[in-house]
């Protein structure tokens, strides 16, 4: 029988928005929205928090997440890659619950506008397609084939172009997507296999689950926080 672990990773320190993981947004800590979405999805055997902060751990547990360990410092810096953090949480969970998890779903606290249906549907697609790795994204606002440029040797150039072809309309360009950092899903082998997520794009069966732009905000700045706060308040009035 398949067993699925949900991880919610939160560091105590944050650069873009200070203490964002437990900062109040419409009267609730930011982490509240993701934890409740995970619980309501009803597809996880366990929902585990990985953090280096005792305060974050205490708040997360009060909203229904599991947590009993503090993430080591070497996995808690601004430059710490994601995969070792997920691997650490998985090892801790498998030892604590005395079981192996077939699938791991990581939900970013900084993407509270996702819906429960996004989590459930992405998971169903992942299982149906027997994928190794699923990412979520939304159609790119800027297309690297058309209106995204870089400076090379002091010259402005389109980031990506097809040989002997120049696009005059964005609608004619190949479709591209912005990763929205909302939902990641792996099978156990992919998580525990050495390497990075980017390497997995070439080596594993990776699929993208598309989400609407309105649910793809990732909080990385004070402006992002204010925009999400406004949208959540507006959504509450509508519902």
VMD Tcl script that draws the C-alpha trace (Angstrom):
set ca {
  {0.00 0.00 0.00}
  {1.34 3.43 -0.95}
  {2.29 5.81 1.84}
  {2.68 9.55 1.33}
  {4.55 12.08 3.44}
  {3.89 15.81 3.32}
  {6.78 18.07 4.29}
  {6.46 21.75 5.16}
  {9.85 23.41 5.44}
  {10.35 26.70 7.29}
  {13.51 28.47 8.42}
  {13.52 30.82 11.38}
  {15.47 33.48 9.52}
  {14.24 35.10 6.32}
  {15.75 37.90 4.27}
  {12.97 39.24 2.04}
  {10.26 39.38 4.72}
  {11.32 39.20 8.37}
  {9.79 36.28 10.32}
  {7.43 35.68 7.39}
  {6.53 32.09 8.32}
  {4.66 33.15 11.45}
  {3.93 36.75 10.54}
  {0.19 37.42 10.71}
  {-1.70 37.68 7.48}
  {-5.39 38.50 7.93}
  {-5.10 37.48 11.56}
  {-3.41 34.10 10.98}
  {0.28 33.11 10.82}
  {1.37 32.58 7.22}
  {2.06 28.89 7.91}
  {-1.56 28.35 8.97}
  {-2.87 28.40 5.39}
  {-0.53 25.70 4.09}
  {-0.94 23.42 7.11}
  {-4.73 23.58 6.89}
  {-4.64 22.94 3.13}
  {-2.49 19.85 3.73}
  {-4.90 18.55 6.37}
  {-7.97 19.19 4.22}
  {-6.41 17.42 1.23}
  {-6.76 14.10 3.11}
  {-4.14 12.36 0.98}
  {-1.23 12.34 3.44}
  {-0.34 9.72 6.00}
  {1.61 12.34 7.93}
  {2.30 16.08 7.68}
  {5.74 16.91 9.05}
  {7.40 20.27 9.69}
  {11.11 20.78 9.13}
  {12.45 23.88 10.85}
  {15.42 25.24 12.79}
  {13.11 27.30 15.03}
  {11.45 26.06 18.23}
  {8.91 28.88 17.94}
  {7.89 27.85 14.41}
  {7.69 24.21 15.51}
  {5.39 25.06 18.42}
  {3.05 27.17 16.27}
  {2.94 24.56 13.49}
  {2.04 21.79 15.93}
  {-0.76 23.92 17.37}
  {-2.39 23.93 13.91}
  {-2.16 20.18 13.44}
  {1.23 19.46 11.85}
  {3.65 16.92 13.31}
  {7.07 18.01 14.51}
  {9.63 16.60 16.96}
  {13.06 17.53 15.55}
  {15.01 20.71 14.92}
  {16.78 20.98 11.58}
  {20.59 21.18 11.92}
  {22.36 24.48 11.23}
  {24.15 23.13 8.15}
  {20.72 22.75 6.50}
  {19.34 26.08 7.68}
  {21.38 28.80 6.00}
  {20.20 31.06 3.18}
  {22.34 29.08 0.76}
  {21.19 25.61 1.85}
  {19.84 23.61 -1.13}
  {16.37 22.08 -0.93}
  {17.04 18.41 -1.53}
  {19.22 17.73 1.55}
  {16.47 19.32 3.68}
  {13.81 17.05 2.17}
  {16.08 14.01 2.53}
  {16.71 14.87 6.17}
  {12.99 15.23 6.89}
  {12.23 11.96 5.11}
  {14.85 10.04 7.10}
  {13.57 11.52 10.36}
  {9.96 10.65 9.48}
  {10.72 7.09 8.40}
  {12.63 6.44 11.61}
  {9.97 8.08 13.80}
  {6.97 6.37 12.18}
  {8.89 3.14 11.48}
  {7.75 2.96 7.85}
  {8.89 3.73 4.32}
  {7.14 6.48 2.35}
  {6.58 5.89 -1.37}
  {5.87 9.52 -2.19}
  {6.92 12.88 -0.75}
  {4.95 16.10 -1.28}
  {6.53 19.40 -0.26}
  {4.27 22.42 0.17}
  {5.80 25.90 0.30}
  {4.46 28.10 3.09}
  {5.12 31.14 0.89}
  {2.39 30.08 -1.57}
  {-0.81 30.34 0.50}
  {-3.07 31.14 -2.46}
  {-3.02 27.54 -3.72}
  {-6.26 25.59 -3.28}
  {-6.74 22.18 -1.72}
  {-7.85 21.03 -5.17}
  {-4.43 22.03 -6.56}
  {-2.72 19.69 -4.10}
  {-5.13 16.80 -4.69}
  {-5.21 17.13 -8.48}
  {-1.44 17.48 -8.79}
  {-1.02 14.35 -6.68}
  {-3.52 12.40 -8.78}
  {-1.77 13.42 -12.01}
  {1.59 12.41 -10.54}
  {0.30 8.97 -9.57}
  {-1.59 8.43 -12.84}
  {1.43 9.28 -15.00}
  {3.82 7.30 -12.79}
  {6.15 10.26 -12.63}
  {9.39 10.63 -10.73}
  {9.09 14.33 -10.03}
  {6.30 16.92 -10.37}
  {6.64 20.68 -10.30}
  {3.92 23.32 -10.46}
  {3.97 26.43 -12.59}
  {1.98 29.01 -14.50}
  {2.29 30.41 -18.00}
  {5.26 32.78 -18.18}
  {4.57 36.49 -18.02}
  {7.71 37.06 -20.08}
  {8.74 34.67 -22.80}
  {12.50 34.00 -23.25}
  {11.94 33.62 -27.00}
  {10.41 37.10 -27.28}
  {10.54 39.66 -24.47}
  {13.18 38.39 -22.05}
  {16.72 39.60 -22.70}
  {20.23 39.25 -21.30}
  {23.41 41.26 -21.73}
  {26.25 39.33 -23.34}
  {29.54 41.13 -23.99}
  {27.75 44.45 -23.43}
  {25.15 43.61 -26.06}
  {21.44 43.02 -25.44}
  {20.23 39.66 -26.74}
  {17.06 37.61 -26.51}
  {17.60 34.91 -23.89}
  {16.56 32.04 -26.11}
  {16.02 31.77 -29.84}
  {15.47 29.12 -32.43}
  {18.03 28.94 -35.21}
  {17.03 30.89 -38.33}
  {13.79 32.07 -36.72}
  {12.78 35.32 -35.06}
  {9.38 35.71 -33.42}
  {7.51 38.98 -33.96}
  {4.56 38.07 -31.72}
  {4.59 36.49 -28.26}
  {1.61 34.34 -29.26}
  {3.74 32.56 -31.85}
  {6.51 31.62 -29.42}
  {6.90 28.18 -27.82}
  {4.97 27.99 -24.55}
  {7.05 28.52 -21.44}
  {6.16 28.38 -17.76}
  {7.27 30.07 -14.56}
  {7.81 27.64 -11.70}
  {5.66 28.95 -8.85}
  {7.35 27.01 -6.01}
  {3.96 25.92 -4.68}
  {3.93 22.10 -4.82}
  {6.71 19.57 -5.39}
  {6.13 15.82 -5.55}
  {8.73 13.05 -5.75}
  {8.82 9.31 -5.49}
  {11.17 8.03 -2.80}
  {13.88 6.86 -5.22}
  {14.19 10.33 -6.77}
  {14.44 12.06 -3.39}
  {17.09 9.70 -2.07}
  {19.10 9.56 -5.30}
  {22.13 11.88 -5.12}
  {21.92 14.96 -7.30}
  {19.92 18.15 -7.62}
  {16.44 18.93 -8.85}
  {17.87 20.46 -12.00}
  {19.78 17.27 -12.80}
  {16.55 15.33 -12.37}
  {14.97 17.26 -15.25}
  {17.28 15.40 -17.62}
  {17.48 12.05 -15.87}
  {13.98 11.43 -14.53}
  {10.37 11.58 -15.69}
  {9.46 15.13 -14.71}
  {6.02 16.63 -15.31}
  {4.52 20.07 -14.78}
  {1.12 20.70 -13.23}
  {-0.23 24.03 -14.43}
  {-1.87 26.40 -11.95}
  {-3.61 29.70 -12.72}
  {-1.65 32.90 -12.33}
  {-4.03 34.05 -9.57}
  {-2.87 31.17 -7.34}
  {0.81 31.31 -8.20}
  {2.12 34.11 -5.98}
  {5.27 33.21 -4.04}
  {6.05 35.57 -1.16}
  {9.65 36.78 -1.42}
  {9.27 40.47 -0.65}
  {7.20 42.92 1.36}
  {5.24 43.80 -1.78}
  {4.45 40.11 -2.37}
  {3.23 39.84 1.22}
  {0.90 42.82 0.85}
  {-0.49 41.58 -2.46}
  {-1.21 38.11 -1.07}
  {-2.79 39.64 2.03}
  {-5.09 41.71 -0.21}
  {-6.04 38.71 -2.36}
  {-6.75 36.47 0.65}
  {-8.94 39.17 2.17}
  {-10.79 39.59 -1.10}
  {-11.25 35.83 -1.43}
  {-12.67 35.64 2.10}
  {-15.26 38.31 1.28}
  {-16.33 36.44 -1.85}
  {-16.65 33.09 -0.06}
}
mol new
graphics top color blue
foreach p $ca { graphics top sphere $p radius 0.5 }
foreach p [lrange $ca 0 end-1] q [lrange $ca 1 end] { graphics top cylinder $p $q radius 0.2 }
display resetview
